[in-house]
Amino acid sequence: MKTQVCIIGAGPAGLLLGHLLRAEGVDCVVLERRSPEYVLSRIRAGVLENITVSLMERLGLDARLKAEGLPHAGFNLADGERLIRIDMEELTGQHVVVYGQTEVTKDLMDASAERGLEVIYEADEVALHDVESEAPYVTYRKGEELQRVDCRFVVGCDGFYGPSRKAIPEKVGQNYELVYPFGWLGMLSDVPPCNHELIYANHARGFALASMRSPTRSRYYIDVPLSDRVEKWSDDRLWDELAIRLGPEAAANMTRGPSLEKSIAPLRSFVFAPMRHGSLMLCGDAAHIVPPTGAKGLNLAASDVHYAAEALTGFFKSSDNDAIAAYSDKALSRVWKSERFSWSLTKLMHRFPEDGPFERAMQVAELDYIASSRAAQTSIAENYVGLPV
C-alpha cells in the first residue's frame, strides 16, 4: 500500500489528524493495534478546550458535541471548608465544554468511512522503518499476513507505550520525566453531579475531584498510594471518603449510587524532545504525558494535531519544508506551558509524602492568595481554558 501519510494509532489524536488531512486532500491511512470496540471502551477525561472544539467544528463533526456537551464557565478549588470559584468566562471571555473523550473518538470513528479515511484495526506488530529517509515505511501483521505501507511521513499518535517514539534513536531524543508518588482512584456512576462545575479539593486526607460526563453521570476521583488496589475500595468506602475530602457543601449535594467502573491510574509528567525526527512526527501521549489535574491530555494532543496537520498540508500543497522543520519547536512551546500548569496545580492540590509543615503552609498561602486576587485567578483561568495555538 502507498499513501502520503501513515498515522499510527486510532485514538482521538490519530483520527482527528486523519480527518484534517483528508479534508485538505492529503492521502493517509490510520493503523490501530486494537479493535474499534476496545478503543471505545477506554474511559478518559472529557474537558475540552477551544482548540479541540474548534477542530471538531472545522470538520463539521460537532453536532453531538453541541447537543450533548456541557459548557462550563468556571470551576472550583476547595480546601476542605470553602470553594474558591474560578470564573473563566468572566476573567477570559472563554469557557470549556465537558464532553467525554470516548464521545469525541466515537464521532470521529463514525465519520471515517463516509469521509474516505481508511482505518485498519487489529494491525499487530507495527514497526517503523527508514524514518530518517524521505521514503519511510511501516510494516504490520494482519492475521497471518505481513503488510507494508510506503509513505512520505509517519505520524505517531500511538500513546506512551507505542512503537513510534522508540523508533527515534536514544542519542537524538531526551526524556524529561517526573513520576508522582500516588495514583488517582476513579469511579464512574450514573448519579447527578454534586455540583454543576468541577471541584478540585485539597484535604488533610488527600486530593479529591468531582466531575461529570452528563447531568446524570458523574466521575469522581481521590488520590491513593500507588500500592493500593481497587478491590480495597468498596463503593460505600469510596463515597464516604469523597464526602470528607470534598467538604460539607459538596457532600450535602452528593447522590450515591453503584459504580459502573473503578480503576487506579498512575500520575506522571513526561516530555520527549524533539517531537520530529526525519520523516517521523509525534503527537499526543507518544510525546508527552500530563497529570490529569487541569485536563490537558486530550487538548494537548489536539494542539499537536493542529500544528502537524498545518505542516503536512503545507508540505503537500505548497512544498513548504519550513513548517515541517518548525513543527517540534512550535508544539513543544505549548506543551511545556501546559506541563507547567498541570504540574503546579498538582503540587497545589495534593499532599505529597515528603512534604512537611512548610510545604503545607505554602499551599495554604497560595490558596488564600488565589481566593483574594483577580490576577491570580486570571492566570489560572487563562491556562485552564487553553493557551493560544
C-alpha positions in Angstrom: 0.0 0.0 0.0 1.2 3.5 -0.8 0.0 6.7 0.8 1.3 10.2 1.7 1.0 9.9 5.5 0.8 6.8 7.6 -0.8 7.6 11.1 -0.2 5.1 13.9 -2.9 5.0 16.5 -6.7 5.4 16.1 -7.4 7.3 19.3 -8.8 10.8 19.1 -5.4 12.3 18.0 -4.8 9.9 15.2 -8.4 10.0 13.9 -8.5 13.8 14.2 -5.3 14.2 12.2 -6.6 11.8 9.6 -9.8 13.7 9.1 -8.0 17.0 8.9 -5.6 15.7 6.3 -8.4 14.1 4.2 -10.4 17.4 4.4 -7.3 19.0 2.6 -7.0 16.3 0.1 -3.9 14.6 1.6 -3.9 10.8 1.4 -3.4 9.0 4.6 -4.1 5.7 6.4 -4.5 5.0 10.1 -3.2 1.8 11.7 -4.6 0.7 15.1 -3.4 -2.3 17.1 -6.8 -2.8 18.9 -10.3 -3.4 17.8 -12.9 -0.5 17.5 -14.7 -1.9 20.5 -11.6 -1.8 22.6 -10.7 1.8 21.6 -14.2 2.9 22.6 -14.1 1.1 25.9 -11.2 3.2 27.2 -12.5 5.7 29.9 -10.8 9.1 29.7 -11.4 12.6 30.8 -13.6 15.0 28.8 -12.9 18.7 29.4 -12.5 20.2 26.0 -10.6 23.5 25.3 -11.4 25.8 22.5 -8.7 24.2 20.2 -10.4 20.8 20.5 -13.9 22.1 20.0 -12.8 24.3 17.0 -11.2 21.4 15.2 -14.4 19.4 15.5 -16.3 22.4 14.3 -14.0 22.8 11.3 -14.6 19.2 10.3 -18.4 19.6 10.7 -18.4 16.7 13.3 -19.6 18.8 16.2 -23.4 18.1 16.1 -23.4 15.7 19.1 -20.8 17.8 20.9 -23.1 20.9 20.7 -26.2 18.9 21.6 -24.8 16.9 24.5 -21.7 18.8 25.6 -21.9 20.8 28.8 -20.4 24.4 28.6 -18.7 25.3 31.8 -18.0 28.9 32.6 -16.0 28.1 35.8 -14.5 25.5 38.1 -13.8 25.4 41.8 -10.8 24.8 44.1 -11.7 23.5 47.6 -9.6 23.4 50.8 -11.9 21.3 53.0 -14.0 24.3 54.2 -14.6 26.7 51.3 -15.0 26.7 47.5 -12.9 29.2 45.5 -14.7 29.6 42.2 -12.5 30.5 39.1 -14.9 32.3 36.8 -13.2 31.6 33.4 -15.9 33.2 31.3 -15.8 36.5 33.3 -12.0 36.5 33.5 -11.1 35.4 29.9 -14.3 35.6 27.9 -14.0 31.8 27.2 -15.3 28.6 28.6 -14.6 24.8 28.3 -17.0 22.1 27.3 -17.5 18.8 29.2 -17.8 16.1 26.6 -16.2 12.7 27.1 -13.1 11.7 25.2 -14.8 8.5 24.3 -17.6 10.5 22.6 -15.1 12.5 20.6 -13.5 9.3 19.4 -16.9 7.8 18.5 -17.8 10.9 16.5 -14.5 10.7 14.6 -14.8 7.0 14.1 -18.4 7.0 12.9 -17.5 9.6 10.2 -14.4 7.8 8.9 -16.0 5.7 6.1 -18.1 8.5 4.6 -15.1 10.9 4.7 -12.8 8.4 3.0 -10.5 7.9 5.9 -9.1 4.4 5.9 -8.6 3.0 9.4 -7.1 -0.5 9.7 -7.9 -2.0 13.1 -6.2 -5.0 14.7 -3.0 -4.2 12.9 -0.5 -6.1 15.1 3.3 -5.9 15.3 3.5 -2.4 13.9 7.1 -1.4 13.1 8.6 1.8 11.6 11.5 1.7 9.1 13.8 4.2 7.5 12.2 7.2 9.3 15.4 9.2 8.8 14.9 9.0 5.0 12.4 10.6 2.7 10.9 7.2 1.9 9.9 5.7 5.3 7.6 2.7 5.5 5.6 0.9 8.2 5.0 -2.9 8.5 2.3 -4.6 10.4 0.7 -8.0 10.7 -3.0 -8.5 9.9 -4.0 -12.1 10.7 -1.3 -14.3 9.2 -0.1 -11.8 6.6 2.7 -9.2 6.9 1.7 -5.9 5.3 3.6 -2.8 4.3 2.7 0.8 4.0 5.0 3.1 2.0 4.6 6.8 2.7 6.4 10.2 2.8 5.7 10.8 6.5 4.8 8.7 9.5 2.9 10.3 12.4 3.0 8.5 15.8 -0.3 9.0 17.7 0.1 5.7 19.4 0.5 6.7 23.1 3.2 6.4 25.7 3.8 2.7 25.1 3.5 2.6 21.3 6.4 1.9 18.8 6.7 5.4 17.3 8.8 7.2 19.9 11.0 4.1 20.2 11.9 4.5 16.5 13.9 7.6 17.4 17.5 6.8 18.4 18.3 7.4 22.0 21.2 9.7 21.0 18.7 12.0 19.2 16.0 12.4 21.9 15.8 13.3 25.5 13.2 12.3 28.1 12.0 14.6 30.8 10.0 12.8 33.5 8.6 13.1 36.9 6.7 10.2 38.4 4.2 11.1 41.2 4.0 9.1 44.4 0.3 8.4 44.1 -2.4 7.5 41.6 -6.0 8.5 41.0 -8.7 6.1 42.0 -11.6 6.9 39.7 -15.2 5.9 39.9 -17.9 6.4 37.2 -21.5 6.3 38.5 -25.0 7.0 37.0 -25.9 9.7 39.5 -26.3 13.5 39.2 -23.1 15.5 39.9 -22.8 17.1 43.3 -22.0 20.5 41.6 -22.7 21.9 38.2 -19.0 22.6 37.8 -15.8 20.7 38.6 -14.4 20.7 42.1 -10.7 20.1 42.8 -10.2 19.6 46.5 -7.1 19.7 48.8 -7.9 18.0 52.1 -5.8 16.7 55.0 -6.8 13.2 54.0 -5.8 13.8 50.4 -6.9 15.1 47.0 -10.4 14.6 45.5 -12.1 15.7 42.3 -15.8 15.9 41.5 -16.5 15.9 37.8 -19.2 14.7 35.4 -19.9 13.2 32.0 -23.5 14.4 31.8 -26.3 15.7 34.0 -26.9 12.1 35.1 -23.5 10.6 35.0 -20.7 11.6 37.5 -17.0 10.9 37.6 -15.2 11.1 41.0 -11.5 10.7 41.9 -9.4 10.5 45.0 -5.6 10.1 45.2 -4.3 6.9 46.7 -0.9 5.3 47.3 0.5 3.5 44.2 0.5 0.3 46.2 -3.3 0.5 46.7 -5.7 -1.9 44.9 -9.2 -1.2 43.6 -10.5 -4.2 45.5 -9.8 -2.5 48.8 -12.3 0.3 47.9 -15.9 -0.7 48.2 -18.4 1.8 46.8 -19.5 2.7 50.3 -16.0 3.3 51.4 -15.2 5.5 48.4 -18.4 7.6 48.7 -17.6 8.1 52.4 -14.0 9.3 51.6 -15.3 11.6 48.8 -17.8 13.2 51.2 -15.0 14.0 53.6 -12.4 15.3 51.1 -14.8 17.4 49.0 -16.1 19.2 52.0 -19.5 19.7 53.6 -21.1 21.8 50.8 -20.4 19.2 48.1 -21.2 16.3 50.4 -24.6 17.8 51.1 -25.4 17.7 47.4 -23.9 14.3 46.7 -26.1 11.5 45.3 -24.7 8.0 46.0 -25.1 5.0 43.6 -23.3 1.9 42.4 -20.1 2.3 40.4 -20.1 1.4 36.7 -16.3 1.4 36.6 -13.4 1.8 39.1 -9.7 2.0 38.3 -6.4 3.4 39.6 -4.3 5.5 37.2 -0.7 6.4 38.0 0.4 10.0 37.5 3.4 11.3 35.7 4.7 14.4 33.9 6.7 13.4 30.8 8.0 15.2 27.7 10.1 13.7 24.9 12.0 16.1 22.7 12.3 16.6 19.8 8.8 15.7 18.5 10.1 15.2 14.9 12.9 13.2 13.6 13.4 12.9 9.9 10.1 11.8 8.4 8.6 10.9 11.7 6.4 13.3 13.8 4.9 12.6 17.2 1.6 13.8 18.5 -0.2 13.4 21.9 0.8 10.9 24.5 3.6 9.5 22.2 5.5 12.7 23.0 4.1 13.9 26.4 2.1 13.0 29.4 0.5 15.4 31.9 -1.1 14.5 35.2 -4.9 14.8 34.8 -5.1 17.8 37.1 -6.1 20.6 34.8 -7.5 18.3 32.0 -4.7 18.9 29.4 -4.1 15.5 27.9 -6.6 15.4 25.1 -6.3 19.1 24.5 -2.5 19.0 24.1 -2.9 16.2 21.6 -5.4 18.3 19.7 -3.0 21.3 19.5 -0.2 18.9 18.3 -2.6 17.6 15.6 -3.4 21.2 14.7 0.3 22.0 14.1 1.0 18.7 12.4 -1.9 19.0 10.0 -0.9 22.6 9.2 2.7 21.5 8.5 1.8 18.4 6.4 -0.8 20.2 4.4 1.7 23.0 3.6 4.3 20.4 2.6 2.0 18.5 0.2 0.2 21.5 -1.2 3.0 24.1 -1.4 6.2 22.1 -1.0 6.7 24.0 2.3 9.5 22.4 4.2 9.8 25.2 6.8 6.6 24.2 8.6 7.7 20.6 8.9 11.1 21.8 10.3 9.4 24.1 12.8 6.8 21.6 14.0 8.6 20.3 17.0 9.6 23.7 18.4 6.1 25.1 17.9 4.4 22.1 19.5 6.9 21.9 22.4 6.4 25.6 23.3 2.8 24.9 24.1 3.5 21.5 25.6 5.9 22.9 28.2 3.5 25.7 29.2 0.7 23.1 29.7 3.1 20.8 31.6 3.9 23.7 33.9 0.3 24.4 34.6 -0.6 20.7 35.2 2.4 20.3 37.5 1.8 23.4 39.5 -1.9 22.6 40.0 -1.0 19.0 41.0 1.5 20.4 43.6 -1.1 22.8 44.9 -3.9 20.4 45.4 -2.2 17.2 46.6 -0.4 16.3 49.8 3.0 14.8 49.0 4.5 12.2 51.3 7.8 14.2 51.6 6.1 17.5 52.4 6.3 19.0 55.9 4.7 21.9 57.7 6.5 24.5 55.5 5.2 23.0 52.2 1.7 22.8 53.7 1.9 26.4 54.8 2.8 27.4 51.2 -0.3 25.6 49.9 -2.5 27.5 52.4 -0.8 30.8 51.4 -1.3 30.1 47.7 -4.9 29.2 48.1 -5.5 32.3 50.2 -3.8 34.4 47.5 -5.9 32.8 44.7 -9.1 33.4 46.7 -8.3 37.2 47.1 -6.5 38.0 43.8 -8.2 38.6 40.5 -4.8 38.5 38.8 -4.0 35.0 40.3 -7.5 33.8 39.2 -7.0 35.2 35.7 -3.7 33.4 35.3 -5.3 30.1 36.3 -8.4 30.7 34.1 -6.2 31.5 31.0 -4.3 28.2 31.4 -7.4 26.2 32.2 -9.3 27.3 29.1 -6.2 26.8 27.0 -3.4 29.0 25.8 -3.5 30.2 22.2 -2.2 28.0 19.4 
